């Protein structure tokens, strides 16, 4: 029964968040859109679900590593293959010369 109660609470929170109309001022909307505010809200969401501060902090860190690095096509450490990103149109073909080509072209200036 202890595992069922938090699950029911999360369902009610999701339903109320979807259908509850909250009118925020422009300043409040801007405050909520700040990355620090979003991190704090995300932490509290994980804390309500897990009731463990360290686990919640770890989940926030894992979330940001996943979203901002591993699943971000602009990050050089992403998990997507470069040919797939180019094929799908997320990245343009490389027009920048490689370091070796630049070195070879500038070698005659020495």
Secondary structure, 3 states (H helix, E strand, C coil): CHHHHHHHHHHHHHHHHHHCCCCCCHHHHHHHHCHHHHHHHHHHHHHHHHCCHHHHHHHHHHHHHHHHHHCCCCCCCCCCCHHHHHHHCCCCCCCCCCHHHHHHHHHHHC
